[in-house]
Amino acid sequence: MSKYMVNLKINNTPIQVEEGTTILEAAKLLNFRIPTLCNHPDLSVAGNCRVCVVEVKGARLLAASCATPVSEGMEVNTNSEKVRIARKHVIELLLSEHNVDCTKCFKNGHCELQELASEYRFGDHIFIDLVKDRDKVRDISSPSISRDASKCIRCQRCVRTCDELQSVSALAVVNKGDHQYITTFLNKPLNDVVCTNCGQCINRCPTGALYERNYIEDVWQAIYDPNKFVVVETAPATRVALGEDLGIETGVRVTGKMVSALRKIGFNKVLDTDFTADLTIMEEGTELLTRLKKALVDKDETVKLPLMTSCSPGWVKYQEHMYPELIDNLSSCKSPQQMFGALAKTYYADKINIKAENMVVVSIMPCTAKKFECNRPEMRDSGFKDVDYVLTTRELAMMIKQAGIEFDKLEDESYDSILGESTGAGVIFGTTGGVMEAALRTAYEIITGNEVPFTNLNIKPVRGMEGVKEASIKIKNTKPEWNFLEGVELNVAVAHGLANAKQLMDAVKSGKSNYHFIEVMGCPGGCIGGGGQPIPTSAEIRKRRAEAIYAEDMGKTIRKSHENPEVIEVYKEYLSQPLGHKSHELLHTHYKVRKRY
């Protein structure tokens, strides 16, 4: 069915667009940039900042271009004198209520309000400074997210993000007019409310009102300390996004350059979280098969199915708060980050003859929730804090700049050995559906002795950016020890973003689903869209990062976790077997019920 087309003019340039297109969208098609602050491609239209006002011929008032649909014969001026004066006054009013200590702000150089102020080149301020001292008190209660109310411009992007994308609603709008402000439930500190630490609010905040807790100086001090041996691990999604903050095009893999930069910064060993992603598949895949055996053969009604992945700490905390009755469905496996820390301070420390108390483990993650995760009291099975510091992809980019490293001129280097070897299956953990695909590649082969029946191991039904994806794989020609699975239709589901996870959990809770295995990633797109990734983010940016992840997978010599030679060696030398005593001791954990209010 063809859509109705609308003819209009923008700055005297004719254009034809589909009915329902906004003025803002139509202007973009003509390469006219209209500034916005409350608008974001991932969120619903708000139209409350008024920076995007335009003049429509015949209209009495200026129109918010992000919220005004085009109409036949419309004539729009995006840069008339009336528009420029109004826009300038709106920006000045926002600045009058904004703590403009820009040179000390964490978002300096990456602030949308700062950018607009720079474009309009303000001289003398015509409005009174309305920022009060009490507004300058920062909330640093959370180990993941800092909140500075003095920088908030009340665009409400954070509120819409937390509600629409994540179904958490940790932030809300209170009061109206000049008394309006953004706050938490009962104005409590972030650490005392239902916040999953996902950082999606940070990714969409146009100013420095929300940003990650910064541990850069702590890491520098560890590197400078001659008594410390500092090990760094890098998550899958960092390698396809880091370049964006260092002058490289979106979606370009920078794995080798990242390794080189980390060595030049001064880390003693540069290792890969992808290694423990492969290890996670061995543990989690065995856990799934064990639960299936107990349910299908032993008829054990206490076994909890579907098994749910536990790699995403934002998702785990969401489950602890929102669906405590399903908490036993979560895999007992730690995330790859935490498995790495536990092994680094035990097996690896022994291998390289370093005392665990002298080792500092630093994680480079696309995720702010990882900062919370490494501080969980359950994550100290090595006898120490397993992971000492977590830096986001953005923070690593800052360190590279601080070190004076010209990133684009670096030669590619390889990870160090032992905990540095990984497969394509470990890499795809970085995007939604990746954990599921990696698990199926291994589990199917363990059960049948044959590769999973998809072209080039690419399990496309669990790929893509749909909010919830489902797939079924019929198991046939099993090995004798797995004949109880012969003919079983293994039903799996994948969700990314907590609003989609809620949809899936409601189906499980109601008993209407028949899934055996569920993967959930807390952030839109999975880790590629994590709260610590370079800003901006959009569906197109996440798509390009995902494509880069799959290209990295295809380029790997080994693409199945159970074939990783270093994983095989770790089991042979130290862990013995998946779900064995030592594995349970170091690589598995438990979760707890948390208050909802």
Beta strands, then each sheet from edge to edge (+ up, - down):
strand 1: 5-10
strand 2: 13-18
strand 3: 53-56
strand 4: 63-64
strand 5: 75-77
strand 6: 138-139
strand 7: 145-148
strand 8: 171-174
strand 9: 181-184
strand 10: 210-212
strand 11: 229-234
strand 12: 269-272
strand 13: 307-308
strand 14: 359-365
strand 15: 389-392
strand 16: 468-474
strand 17: 489-496
strand 18: 517-521
sheet 1: 2+ 1- 5- 3+ 4-
sheet 2: 6+ 7- 10+
sheet 3: 8+ 9-
sheet 4: 12+ 11+ 14+ 15+
sheet 5: 13+ 18+ 17+ 16-
end
